[in-house]
Amino acid sequence: MKALFKGFGYAFNGIFIALKKERNLRIHTVCMIYMYFFLFFFDFFEITRTELAIIFLANGLVIGGELINTAIEKAVDLYGKEHTELGKIAKDCAAGAVLVFAIFSVLCGIAIMYQPKAFELLFHYFLDIPLSIVLFAVSVVIFTIFIFFGFRRKKK
């Protein structure tokens, strides 16, 4: 059991390291946070359990793809810092895979969540409660700072 828990620890450590170092992973994470917030906090969107499973799967592929991309990039860099054609191909293909996952994830989200009535209700909710607009704007600022600066610590 100890080895099992250690394995989970390594996995979570890898996710945290990638979140700390990879801006694109932070972008995907922030987009997912907003999507799940609007999906679960408000009851405006009507989705089935199957559609929710598709959304989970699409998001998991994007995040997993970003983690694999990071691993490939670091492995190529470990081999050598000099530019090689094979290293470039490996990095570009890994980044391309993430792009494919992200595009199809967005298309799945649009196909499932394109519900004009839900967006109209959401729009009126924000109009009726001005504080919600302020809170949303503050969250955008906070998440933008997170995306571009991550978990940086002050150097001593």
DSSP file (Angstrom, degrees, kcal/mol; ACC not computed):
  #  RESIDUE AA STRUCTURE BP1 BP2  ACC     N-H-->O    O-->H-N    N-H-->O    O-->H-N    TCO  KAPPA ALPHA  PHI   PSI    X-CA   Y-CA   Z-CA
    1    1 A M     >        0   0    0      0, 0.0     4,-2.4     0, 0.0     5,-0.2   0.000 360.0 360.0 360.0 -35.1    0.0    0.0    0.0
    2    2 A K  H  >  +     0   0    0      1,-0.2     4,-2.2     2,-0.2     5,-0.2   0.910 360.0  49.0 -61.3 -42.4    2.9    2.3    0.8
    3    3 A A  H  > S+     0   0    0      2,-0.2     4,-2.3     1,-0.2    -1,-0.2   0.866 109.0  54.2 -65.1 -36.3    4.2    2.0   -2.8
    4    4 A L  H  > S+     0   0    0      2,-0.2     4,-2.0     1,-0.2    -2,-0.2   0.943 110.5  44.7 -62.6 -47.9    0.7    2.7   -4.2
    5    5 A F  H  X S+     0   0    0     -4,-2.4     4,-2.2     1,-0.2    -2,-0.2   0.867 111.3  53.9 -66.3 -35.5    0.4    6.0   -2.2
    6    6 A K  H  X S+     0   0    0     -4,-2.2     4,-2.5    -5,-0.2    -1,-0.2   0.907 106.7  53.0 -62.4 -40.6    3.9    7.0   -3.2
    7    7 A G  H  X S+     0   0    0     -4,-2.3     4,-2.2     1,-0.2    -2,-0.2   0.911 108.8  48.1 -61.0 -43.6    3.0    6.5   -6.8
    8    8 A F  H  X S+     0   0    0     -4,-2.0     4,-2.8     1,-0.2     5,-0.2   0.892 109.6  54.3 -63.0 -39.0   -0.1    8.8   -6.4
    9    9 A G  H  X S+     0   0    0     -4,-2.2     4,-2.4     1,-0.2    -2,-0.2   0.921 108.4  48.2 -60.6 -44.5    2.2   11.3   -4.7
   10   10 A Y  H  X S+     0   0    0     -4,-2.5     4,-2.3     2,-0.2    -1,-0.2   0.909 111.9  50.4 -61.7 -41.8    4.6   11.2   -7.7
   11   11 A A  H  X S+     0   0    0     -4,-2.2     4,-2.1     2,-0.2    -2,-0.2   0.937 112.2  45.3 -63.8 -47.0    1.7   11.7  -10.1
   12   12 A F  H  X S+     0   0    0     -4,-2.8     4,-2.6     1,-0.2    -1,-0.2   0.880 111.3  54.4 -64.9 -35.9    0.2   14.6   -8.2
   13   13 A N  H  X S+     0   0    0     -4,-2.4     4,-2.7    -5,-0.2    -1,-0.2   0.905 107.2  51.0 -61.9 -41.1    3.7   16.1   -8.0
   14   14 A G  H  X S+     0   0    0     -4,-2.3     4,-2.3     2,-0.2    -2,-0.2   0.898 110.4  48.6 -62.9 -41.5    4.0   15.8  -11.7
   15   15 A I  H  X S+     0   0    0     -4,-2.1     4,-2.5     2,-0.2    -2,-0.2   0.932 113.0  47.5 -63.7 -45.2    0.7   17.6  -12.2
   16   16 A F  H  X S+     0   0    0     -4,-2.6     4,-2.3     2,-0.2    -2,-0.2   0.910 111.3  50.6 -64.5 -42.0    1.7   20.4   -9.8
   17   17 A I  H  X S+     0   0    0     -4,-2.7     4,-2.2     1,-0.2     5,-0.2   0.925 111.8  47.9 -61.4 -44.0    5.1   20.8  -11.5
   18   18 A A  H  X S+     0   0    0     -4,-2.3     4,-2.9     1,-0.2     7,-0.2   0.904 111.4  50.1 -64.8 -40.5    3.5   21.1  -14.9
   19   19 A L  H  < S+     0   0    0     -4,-2.5    -1,-0.2     1,-0.2    -2,-0.2   0.889 112.9  48.4 -61.9 -37.6    0.9   23.6  -13.6
   20   20 A K  H  < S+     0   0    0     -4,-2.3   131,-0.3    -5,-0.2    -2,-0.2   0.875 124.6  27.4 -69.2 -38.0    3.8   25.6  -12.1
   21   21 A K  H  < S+     0   0    0     -4,-2.2     2,-0.7    -5,-0.2    -2,-0.2   0.662 106.5  72.9-103.4 -19.0    5.9   25.6  -15.2
   22   22 A E     X  -     0   0    0     -4,-2.9     4,-1.6    -5,-0.2     3,-0.3  -0.859  50.8-170.1-112.3 108.5    3.6   25.3  -18.2
   23   23 A R  H  > S+     0   0    0     -2,-0.7     4,-2.3     1,-0.2    -1,-0.2   0.888  88.1  56.8 -60.1 -41.7    1.5   28.3  -19.2
   24   24 A N  H  > S+     0   0    0      1,-0.2     4,-2.4     2,-0.2    -1,-0.2   0.868 104.6  52.1 -62.8 -35.2   -0.6   26.4  -21.7
   25   25 A L  H  > S+     0   0    0     -3,-0.3     4,-2.5    -7,-0.2    -1,-0.2   0.897 108.8  51.0 -65.5 -38.8   -1.7   23.9  -19.0
   26   26 A R  H  X S+     0   0    0     -4,-1.6     4,-2.5    -8,-0.2    -2,-0.2   0.889 108.8  52.0 -64.7 -38.2   -2.7   26.9  -16.8
   27   27 A I  H  X S+     0   0    0     -4,-2.3     4,-2.4     2,-0.2    -2,-0.2   0.952 111.8  45.5 -61.6 -49.3   -4.8   28.2  -19.7
   28   28 A H  H  X S+     0   0    0     -4,-2.4     4,-2.3     1,-0.2    -2,-0.2   0.906 113.3  51.0 -60.7 -41.4   -6.6   24.9  -20.2
   29   29 A T  H  X S+     0   0    0     -4,-2.5     4,-2.4     2,-0.2    -1,-0.2   0.917 110.2  48.1 -63.8 -44.2   -7.1   24.6  -16.4
   30   30 A V  H  X S+     0   0    0     -4,-2.5     4,-2.4     2,-0.2     5,-0.2   0.920 110.6  51.4 -64.3 -43.4   -8.6   28.1  -16.1
   31   31 A C  H  X S+     0   0    0     -4,-2.4     4,-2.4     1,-0.2    -1,-0.2   0.909 111.4  48.5 -59.4 -41.3  -10.9   27.5  -19.1
   32   32 A M  H  X S+     0   0    0     -4,-2.3     4,-3.0     2,-0.2     5,-0.3   0.900 108.4  53.8 -65.7 -40.2  -12.1   24.2  -17.5
   33   33 A I  H  X S+     0   0    0     -4,-2.4     4,-2.4     1,-0.2    -2,-0.2   0.943 111.7  44.7 -59.8 -47.9  -12.7   26.0  -14.1
   34   34 A Y  H  X S+     0   0    0     -4,-2.4     4,-2.7     2,-0.2     5,-0.3   0.934 114.0  49.7 -61.6 -45.6  -14.9   28.6  -15.7
   35   35 A M  H  X S+     0   0    0     -4,-2.4     4,-2.2     1,-0.2    -2,-0.2   0.942 114.0  43.8 -60.9 -48.1  -16.8   26.0  -17.8
   36   36 A Y  H  X S+     0   0    0     -4,-3.0     4,-2.8     2,-0.2     5,-0.4   0.874 112.2  54.5 -66.8 -34.9  -17.5   23.7  -14.8
   37   37 A F  H  X>S+     0   0    0     -4,-2.4     4,-2.8    -5,-0.3     5,-0.5   0.962 112.9  41.3 -61.2 -50.7  -18.4   26.7  -12.7
   38   38 A F  H  X5S+     0   0    0     -4,-2.7     4,-0.6     1,-0.2     6,-0.3   0.832 117.4  49.8 -67.6 -29.9  -21.0   27.9  -15.2
   39   39 A L  H  <5S+     0   0    0     -4,-2.2     6,-0.2    -5,-0.3    -2,-0.2   0.900 123.9  25.9 -74.0 -41.9  -22.2   24.4  -15.8
   40   40 A F  H  <5S+     0   0    0     -4,-2.8    -2,-0.2    -5,-0.2    -3,-0.2   0.794 119.2  52.9 -96.3 -31.0  -22.6   23.3  -12.1
   41   41 A F  H  <5S+     0   0    0     -4,-2.8     2,-0.3    -5,-0.4    -3,-0.2   0.886 112.2  45.1 -74.1 -37.9  -23.3   26.6  -10.3
   42   42 A F  S  <<S-     0   0    0     -4,-0.6     3,-0.4    -5,-0.5    80,-0.0  -0.807  70.1-148.7-104.6 146.5  -26.1   27.7  -12.6
   43   43 A D  S    S+     0   0    0     -2,-0.3    -4,-0.1     1,-0.2    -3,-0.1  -0.012  70.8 105.0-101.7  30.8  -28.9   25.3  -13.6
   44   44 A F        +     0   0    0     -6,-0.3     2,-0.4    74,-0.1    -1,-0.2   0.810  63.9  74.0 -79.0 -31.3  -29.3   27.0  -17.0
   45   45 A F        -     0   0    0     -3,-0.4     2,-0.7    -7,-0.3    68,-0.1  -0.679  67.8-152.8 -90.2 136.5  -27.6   24.4  -19.1
   46   46 A E        +     0   0    0     -2,-0.4     2,-0.4    66,-0.1    72,-0.0  -0.916  28.7 156.5-109.2 109.7  -29.4   21.1  -19.7
   47   47 A I        -     0   0    0     -2,-0.7     2,-0.1    -8,-0.1    66,-0.0  -0.978  34.0-127.8-133.2 149.2  -27.0   18.2  -20.3
   48   48 A T     >  -     0   0    0     -2,-0.4     4,-2.3     1,-0.1     5,-0.2  -0.350  31.7-106.2 -85.0 169.8  -27.3   14.5  -19.9
   49   49 A R  H  > S+     0   0    0      2,-0.2     4,-2.3     1,-0.2     5,-0.1   0.869 122.7  53.7 -64.1 -35.5  -25.0   12.3  -18.0
   50   50 A T  H  > S+     0   0    0      2,-0.2     4,-2.1     1,-0.2    -1,-0.2   0.921 108.6  48.3 -65.0 -43.6  -23.6   11.0  -21.3
   51   51 A E  H  > S+     0   0    0      2,-0.2     4,-2.2     1,-0.2    -2,-0.2   0.894 111.0  51.2 -63.1 -39.4  -22.8   14.5  -22.4
   52   52 A L  H  X S+     0   0    0     -4,-2.3     4,-2.7     1,-0.2    -1,-0.2   0.902 108.6  51.7 -63.5 -40.6  -21.2   15.3  -19.1
   53   53 A A  H  X S+     0   0    0     -4,-2.3     4,-2.6     2,-0.2    -2,-0.2   0.887 108.2  51.6 -63.0 -38.4  -19.1   12.2  -19.5
   54   54 A I  H  X S+     0   0    0     -4,-2.1     4,-2.8     2,-0.2    -2,-0.2   0.909 110.0  49.3 -64.6 -41.5  -18.0   13.4  -23.0
   55   55 A I  H  X S+     0   0    0     -4,-2.2     4,-2.6     2,-0.2     5,-0.2   0.933 111.8  48.4 -62.7 -46.1  -17.0   16.7  -21.5
   56   56 A F  H  X S+     0   0    0     -4,-2.7     4,-2.6     1,-0.2    -2,-0.2   0.929 113.3  47.8 -58.4 -46.0  -15.0   15.0  -18.8
   57   57 A L  H  X S+     0   0    0     -4,-2.6     4,-2.2     2,-0.2    -2,-0.2   0.922 111.8  49.0 -62.8 -45.2  -13.3   12.8  -21.3
   58   58 A A  H  X S+     0   0    0     -4,-2.8     4,-1.8     1,-0.2    -1,-0.2   0.918 113.9  46.3 -62.3 -43.4  -12.5   15.7  -23.7
   59   59 A N  H  X S+     0   0    0     -4,-2.6     4,-2.5     1,-0.2     5,-0.2   0.895 110.7  52.9 -66.3 -39.4  -11.0   17.7  -20.8
   60   60 A G  H  X S+     0   0    0     -4,-2.6     4,-2.9    -5,-0.2     5,-0.2   0.881 107.5  51.9 -62.9 -38.2   -9.0   14.8  -19.5
   61   61 A L  H  X S+     0   0    0     -4,-2.2     4,-2.6     2,-0.2    -1,-0.2   0.903 110.7  47.9 -65.0 -40.6   -7.5   14.3  -23.0
   62   62 A V  H  X S+     0   0    0     -4,-1.8     4,-2.4    39,-0.2    -2,-0.2   0.955 116.3  41.9 -65.4 -49.4   -6.4   17.9  -23.1
   63   63 A I  H  X S+     0   0    0     -4,-2.5     4,-2.2     2,-0.2    -2,-0.2   0.933 117.2  47.9 -65.0 -45.0   -4.9   17.9  -19.7
   64   64 A G  H  X S+     0   0    0     -4,-2.9     4,-2.5    -5,-0.2    -1,-0.2   0.904 111.0  52.1 -60.7 -41.3   -3.3   14.5  -20.2
   65   65 A G  H  X S+     0   0    0     -4,-2.6     4,-2.8    -5,-0.2    -1,-0.2   0.900 108.1  50.9 -61.2 -41.8   -2.0   15.6  -23.5
   66   66 A E  H  X S+     0   0    0     -4,-2.4     4,-2.4     2,-0.2    -1,-0.2   0.900 110.4  49.5 -62.9 -40.2   -0.4   18.7  -22.0
   67   67 A L  H  X S+     0   0    0     -4,-2.2     4,-2.2     2,-0.2    -2,-0.2   0.912 112.9  46.3 -66.1 -41.9    1.3   16.5  -19.4
   68   68 A I  H  X S+     0   0    0     -4,-2.5     4,-2.6     2,-0.2    -2,-0.2   0.913 111.6  52.6 -65.8 -41.8    2.6   14.1  -22.0
   69   69 A N  H  X S+     0   0    0     -4,-2.8     4,-2.6     1,-0.2    -2,-0.2   0.918 109.8  48.6 -58.2 -44.5    3.8   17.1  -24.1
   70   70 A T  H  X S+     0   0    0     -4,-2.4     4,-2.6     1,-0.2    -1,-0.2   0.918 110.8  50.6 -62.1 -43.5    5.6   18.5  -21.1
   71   71 A A  H  X S+     0   0    0     -4,-2.2     4,-2.3     1,-0.2    -2,-0.2   0.910 111.7  47.6 -62.0 -42.3    7.2   15.1  -20.4
   72   72 A I  H  X S+     0   0    0     -4,-2.6     4,-2.6     2,-0.2     5,-0.2   0.928 111.9  49.9 -65.2 -44.8    8.4   14.8  -24.1
   73   73 A E  H  X S+     0   0    0     -4,-2.6     4,-2.4     1,-0.2    -2,-0.2   0.925 113.2  45.7 -59.6 -44.8    9.8   18.3  -24.1
   74   74 A K  H  X S+     0   0    0     -4,-2.6     4,-2.2     2,-0.2    -1,-0.2   0.883 112.1  51.5 -68.2 -37.3   11.7   17.7  -20.9
   75   75 A A  H  X S+     0   0    0     -4,-2.3     4,-1.6     2,-0.2    -2,-0.2   0.908 111.1  47.8 -65.5 -41.5   13.0   14.4  -22.1
   76   76 A V  H  X S+     0   0    0     -4,-2.6     4,-1.3     1,-0.2    -2,-0.2   0.922 112.8  48.9 -64.1 -43.0   14.2   15.9  -25.4
   77   77 A D  H  < S+     0   0    0     -4,-2.4    -2,-0.2     1,-0.2    -1,-0.2   0.853 107.2  56.2 -64.6 -34.1   15.9   18.7  -23.4
   78   78 A L  H  < S+     0   0    0     -4,-2.2    -1,-0.2     1,-0.2    -2,-0.2   0.864 101.7  57.1 -64.9 -35.8   17.5   16.2  -21.1
   79   79 A Y  H  < S-     0   0    0     -4,-1.6     2,-0.2     1,-0.3    -1,-0.2   0.878 130.5 -39.0 -64.1 -37.6   19.1   14.5  -24.1
   80   80 A G     <  -     0   0    0     -4,-1.3    -1,-0.3    -5,-0.1     4,-0.1  -0.817  37.7-131.3 173.9 145.8   20.8   17.7  -25.1
   81   81 A K  S    S+     0   0    0     -2,-0.2    -1,-0.1    -3,-0.2    -3,-0.1   0.683  78.2 100.9 -81.4 -18.1   20.2   21.5  -25.3
   82   82 A E  S    S-     0   0    0      1,-0.1     2,-0.4    -5,-0.1    -2,-0.0  -0.381  84.8-103.1 -70.9 149.2   21.5   21.7  -28.9
   83   83 A H        +     0   0    0     -2,-0.1     2,-0.3     4,-0.1    -1,-0.1  -0.547  44.6 177.1 -73.6 125.8   18.9   21.9  -31.6
   84   84 A T     >  -     0   0    0     -2,-0.4     4,-2.2    -4,-0.1     5,-0.2  -0.952  36.7-128.3-127.1 152.0   18.3   18.7  -33.5
   85   85 A E  H  > S+     0   0    0     -2,-0.3     4,-2.4     1,-0.2     5,-0.2   0.897 111.2  49.9 -64.8 -40.7   15.8   17.9  -36.2
   86   86 A L  H  > S+     0   0    0      2,-0.2     4,-2.6     1,-0.2    -1,-0.2   0.899 110.1  50.4 -66.7 -39.5   14.5   14.8  -34.4
   87   87 A G  H  > S+     0   0    0      2,-0.2     4,-2.5     1,-0.2     5,-0.2   0.910 110.8  49.6 -62.8 -41.6   14.1   16.8  -31.2
   88   88 A K  H  X S+     0   0    0     -4,-2.2     4,-3.0     2,-0.2     5,-0.2   0.917 110.7  49.5 -62.5 -44.0   12.1   19.4  -33.0
   89   89 A I  H  X S+     0   0    0     -4,-2.4     4,-2.8     2,-0.2     5,-0.3   0.931 111.3  49.3 -61.8 -45.5    9.9   16.8  -34.6
   90   90 A A  H  X S+     0   0    0     -4,-2.6     4,-2.1     1,-0.2    -2,-0.2   0.938 115.4  43.2 -59.6 -47.7    9.2   15.2  -31.3
   91   91 A K  H  X S+     0   0    0     -4,-2.5     4,-2.4     2,-0.2    -2,-0.2   0.923 115.6  48.1 -65.5 -44.4    8.3   18.5  -29.6
   92   92 A D  H  X S+     0   0    0     -4,-3.0     4,-2.5    -5,-0.2    -2,-0.2   0.899 112.3  48.7 -65.3 -40.7    6.3   19.8  -32.5
   93   93 A C  H  X S+     0   0    0     -4,-2.8     4,-2.2    -5,-0.2    -1,-0.2   0.904 111.5  49.5 -66.2 -40.5    4.3   16.5  -32.8
   94   94 A A  H  X S+     0   0    0     -4,-2.1     4,-1.7    -5,-0.3    -2,-0.2   0.921 113.1  46.8 -63.7 -42.8    3.6   16.4  -29.1
   95   95 A A  H  X S+     0   0    0     -4,-2.4     4,-2.2     1,-0.2    -2,-0.2   0.886 110.6  53.7 -65.5 -37.9    2.4   20.1  -29.2
   96   96 A G  H  X S+     0   0    0     -4,-2.5     4,-2.4     1,-0.2    -2,-0.2   0.879 104.8  54.5 -63.0 -38.1    0.3   19.2  -32.3
   97   97 A A  H  X S+     0   0    0     -4,-2.2     4,-2.5     2,-0.2    -1,-0.2   0.916 108.3  48.7 -62.1 -42.8   -1.4   16.4  -30.4
   98   98 A V  H  X S+     0   0    0     -4,-1.7     4,-2.9     1,-0.2    -1,-0.2   0.911 109.7  52.6 -63.5 -41.1   -2.4   18.8  -27.7
   99   99 A L  H  X S+     0   0    0     -4,-2.2     4,-2.8     2,-0.2    -2,-0.2   0.917 109.3  48.9 -60.9 -43.5   -3.7   21.2  -30.2
  100  100 A V  H  X S+     0   0    0     -4,-2.4     4,-2.4     2,-0.2     5,-0.3   0.939 112.8  47.9 -61.0 -47.2   -5.8   18.4  -31.8
  101  101 A F  H  X S+     0   0    0     -4,-2.5     4,-2.1     1,-0.2    -2,-0.2   0.922 113.5  48.1 -58.6 -44.2   -7.2   17.4  -28.4
  102  102 A A  H  X S+     0   0    0     -4,-2.9     4,-2.5     2,-0.2    -2,-0.2   0.917 111.1  49.3 -65.6 -44.1   -7.9   21.1  -27.5
  103  103 A I  H  X S+     0   0    0     -4,-2.8     4,-2.4     1,-0.2    -1,-0.2   0.941 115.0  43.7 -61.5 -47.0   -9.7   21.8  -30.8
  104  104 A F  H  X S+     0   0    0     -4,-2.4     4,-2.3     2,-0.2    -1,-0.2   0.812 110.8  55.7 -71.4 -27.7  -11.9   18.7  -30.5
  105  105 A S  H  X S+     0   0    0     -4,-2.1     4,-2.5    -5,-0.3    -1,-0.2   0.924 109.3  46.8 -65.3 -44.4  -12.6   19.4  -26.9
  106  106 A V  H  X S+     0   0    0     -4,-2.5     4,-2.7     2,-0.2    -2,-0.2   0.915 111.5  51.2 -63.1 -42.8  -13.8   22.9  -27.8
  107  107 A L  H  X S+     0   0    0     -4,-2.4     4,-2.6     2,-0.2    -2,-0.2   0.898 110.0  49.4 -62.6 -39.9  -16.0   21.4  -30.6
  108  108 A C  H  X S+     0   0    0     -4,-2.3     4,-2.3     2,-0.2     5,-0.3   0.932 111.5  50.1 -61.4 -45.2  -17.4   18.9  -28.1
  109  109 A G  H  X S+     0   0    0     -4,-2.5     4,-3.3     1,-0.2    -2,-0.2   0.910 112.1  46.6 -60.8 -42.9  -18.2   21.7  -25.7
  110  110 A I  H  X S+     0   0    0     -4,-2.7     4,-1.7     1,-0.2    -1,-0.2   0.932 112.0  50.7 -64.3 -45.5  -19.9   23.8  -28.4
  111  111 A A  H  < S+     0   0    0     -4,-2.6    -1,-0.2    -5,-0.2    -2,-0.2   0.871 121.7  33.3 -60.5 -37.2  -21.9   20.8  -29.6
  112  112 A I  H  < S+     0   0    0     -4,-2.3    -2,-0.2    -5,-0.2    -1,-0.2   0.888 126.1  36.7 -86.6 -42.6  -23.1   20.0  -26.1
  113  113 A M  H  < S+     0   0    0     -4,-3.3     2,-1.7    -5,-0.3    -3,-0.2   0.429  76.6 114.6 -99.9   1.7  -23.3   23.5  -24.5
  114  114 A Y     <  +     0   0    0     -4,-1.7    -4,-0.1    -5,-0.2    -1,-0.0  -0.567  35.7 144.0 -73.2  93.5  -24.6   25.6  -27.4
  115  115 A Q    >>  -     0   0    0     -2,-1.7     4,-1.9     1,-0.1     3,-0.9  -0.820  34.0-166.7-135.2  90.3  -27.9   26.4  -25.8
  116  116 A P  H 3> S+     0   0    0      0, 0.0     4,-2.2     0, 0.0     5,-0.2   0.827  88.4  55.5 -51.4 -37.6  -28.9   30.0  -26.6
  117  117 A K  H 3> S+     0   0    0      1,-0.2     4,-2.4     2,-0.2     5,-0.2   0.902 106.9  50.3 -63.5 -40.3  -31.7   30.0  -24.0
  118  118 A A  H <> S+     0   0    0     -3,-0.9     4,-2.3     1,-0.2    -1,-0.2   0.908 111.0  48.4 -64.6 -41.6  -29.2   29.1  -21.3
  119  119 A F  H  X S+     0   0    0     -4,-1.9     4,-2.5     2,-0.2    -1,-0.2   0.862 110.1  52.6 -68.0 -34.3  -26.8   31.9  -22.4
  120  120 A E  H  X S+     0   0    0     -4,-2.2     4,-2.3    -5,-0.3    -2,-0.2   0.926 110.4  47.1 -64.8 -44.5  -29.7   34.3  -22.4
  121  121 A L  H  X S+     0   0    0     -4,-2.4     4,-2.1     2,-0.2    -2,-0.2   0.900 112.6  50.1 -63.3 -40.8  -30.7   33.3  -18.8
  122  122 A L  H  X S+     0   0    0     -4,-2.3     4,-2.1     2,-0.2    -2,-0.2   0.911 109.4  51.4 -63.3 -43.2  -27.0   33.6  -17.8
  123  123 A F  H  X S+     0   0    0     -4,-2.5     4,-2.0     1,-0.2    -2,-0.2   0.920 111.5  46.7 -60.0 -45.5  -26.8   37.1  -19.4
  124  124 A H  H  X S+     0   0    0     -4,-2.3     4,-2.6     2,-0.2    -1,-0.2   0.845 107.3  57.8 -68.1 -33.1  -29.9   38.2  -17.5
  125  125 A Y  H  X S+     0   0    0     -4,-2.1     4,-1.5     1,-0.2    -1,-0.2   0.949 109.0  45.1 -59.3 -48.1  -28.6   36.8  -14.3
  126  126 A F  H  < S+     0   0    0     -4,-2.1     7,-0.4     1,-0.2    -2,-0.2   0.866 113.4  50.4 -65.7 -36.2  -25.5   39.0  -14.6
  127  127 A L  H  < S+     0   0    0     -4,-2.0    -1,-0.2     1,-0.2    -2,-0.2   0.886 111.2  48.6 -67.4 -37.7  -27.6   42.0  -15.5
  128  128 A D  H  < S+     0   0    0     -4,-2.6    -2,-0.2     1,-0.2    -1,-0.2   0.755 116.3  43.2 -74.8 -24.6  -29.9   41.5  -12.5
  129  129 A I    >X  -     0   0    0     -4,-1.5     3,-1.6    -5,-0.2     4,-0.8  -0.792  65.5-177.3-124.4  87.1  -27.0   41.1  -10.0
  130  130 A P  H >> S+     0   0    0      0, 0.0     4,-1.6     0, 0.0     3,-0.7   0.806  80.9  65.1 -57.1 -31.5  -24.4   43.8  -10.8
  131  131 A L  H 3> S+     0   0    0      1,-0.2     4,-2.8     2,-0.2     5,-0.2   0.847  94.5  60.6 -59.7 -32.5  -22.1   42.4   -8.0
  132  132 A S  H <> S+     0   0    0     -3,-1.6     4,-2.3     1,-0.2    -1,-0.2   0.855 102.0  51.9 -64.7 -33.6  -21.8   39.2  -10.1
  133  133 A I  H <X S+     0   0    0     -4,-0.8     4,-2.6    -3,-0.7    -1,-0.2   0.920 110.7  47.9 -66.5 -43.2  -20.3   41.2  -12.9
  134  134 A V  H  X S+     0   0    0     -4,-1.6     4,-2.5     2,-0.2    -2,-0.2   0.937 112.9  47.8 -62.5 -47.2  -17.7   42.7  -10.5
  135  135 A L  H  X S+     0   0    0     -4,-2.8     4,-2.3     1,-0.2    -1,-0.2   0.890 111.9  50.3 -62.2 -39.6  -16.9   39.3   -9.1
  136  136 A F  H  X S+     0   0    0     -4,-2.3     4,-2.2    -5,-0.2    -1,-0.2   0.928 110.6  49.3 -63.6 -44.6  -16.5   37.8  -12.5
  137  137 A A  H  X S+     0   0    0     -4,-2.6     4,-2.0     1,-0.2    -2,-0.2   0.904 110.9  50.0 -61.8 -41.8  -14.2   40.7  -13.6
  138  138 A V  H  X S+     0   0    0     -4,-2.5     4,-2.6     1,-0.2    -1,-0.2   0.908 109.8  51.1 -62.8 -41.8  -12.1   40.2  -10.5
  139  139 A S  H  X S+     0   0    0     -4,-2.3     4,-2.9     1,-0.2     5,-0.2   0.883 107.5  53.3 -64.1 -37.0  -11.8   36.5  -11.2
  140  140 A V  H  X S+     0   0    0     -4,-2.2     4,-2.2     2,-0.2    -1,-0.2   0.919 110.4  47.1 -63.3 -42.5  -10.7   37.2  -14.7
  141  141 A V  H  X S+     0   0    0     -4,-2.0     4,-2.3     2,-0.2    -2,-0.2   0.943 114.1  47.1 -62.9 -47.7   -7.9   39.5  -13.4
  142  142 A I  H  X S+     0   0    0     -4,-2.6     4,-2.3     1,-0.2    -2,-0.2   0.928 114.6  45.8 -61.2 -46.6   -6.8   36.9  -10.8
  143  143 A F  H  X S+     0   0    0     -4,-2.9     4,-2.8     2,-0.2    -1,-0.2   0.845 109.8  54.9 -68.3 -32.7   -6.9   34.0  -13.3
  144  144 A T  H  X S+     0   0    0     -4,-2.2     4,-2.2    -5,-0.2     5,-0.2   0.922 109.3  47.5 -64.5 -42.8   -5.0   36.1  -15.9
  145  145 A I  H  X>S+     0   0    0     -4,-2.3     4,-2.4     1,-0.2     5,-0.5   0.918 112.4  50.5 -61.6 -43.2   -2.3   36.8  -13.4
  146  146 A F  H  X5S+     0   0    0     -4,-2.3     4,-2.2     3,-0.2    -2,-0.2   0.918 109.6  51.0 -60.1 -44.6   -2.2   33.0  -12.6
  147  147 A I  H  <5S+     0   0    0     -4,-2.8    -2,-0.2     1,-0.2    -1,-0.2   0.933 119.2  34.4 -60.3 -46.8   -1.9   32.1  -16.3
  148  148 A F  H  <5S+     0   0    0     -4,-2.2    -1,-0.2    -5,-0.1    -2,-0.2   0.740 133.9  24.1 -85.9 -22.3    1.0   34.4  -17.0
  149  149 A F  H ><5S-     0   0    0     -4,-2.4     3,-0.7    -5,-0.2    -3,-0.2   0.615  82.7-175.3-118.8 -17.2    2.8   34.2  -13.7
  150  150 A G  T 3<< -     0   0    0     -4,-2.2     2,-0.3    -5,-0.5    -1,-0.1  -0.246  62.4 -25.0  61.9-140.5    1.8   30.9  -12.2
  151  151 A F  T 3  S+     0   0    0   -131,-0.3    -1,-0.2  -132,-0.1     2,-0.1  -0.361  81.3 168.0-103.9  49.9    3.0   30.0   -8.7
  152  152 A R    <   -     0   0    0     -3,-0.7     2,-0.3    -2,-0.3    -2,-0.0  -0.418  20.5-152.7 -71.9 138.0    6.1   32.1   -8.6
  153  153 A R        -     0   0    0     -2,-0.1     2,-0.3     1,-0.0    -1,-0.0  -0.808  26.3-103.1-105.0 150.3    7.8   32.6   -5.3
  154  154 A K        -     0   0    0     -2,-0.3     2,-0.3     1,-0.1    -1,-0.0  -0.543  37.8-124.5 -70.7 134.6    9.9   35.6   -4.5
  155  155 A K              0   0    0     -2,-0.3    -1,-0.1     1,-0.1    -3,-0.0  -0.629 360.0 360.0 -82.4 138.4   13.6   34.7   -4.7
  156  156 A K              0   0    0     -2,-0.3    -1,-0.1     0, 0.0    -2,-0.0   0.441 360.0 360.0 -90.1 360.0   15.6   35.4   -1.6
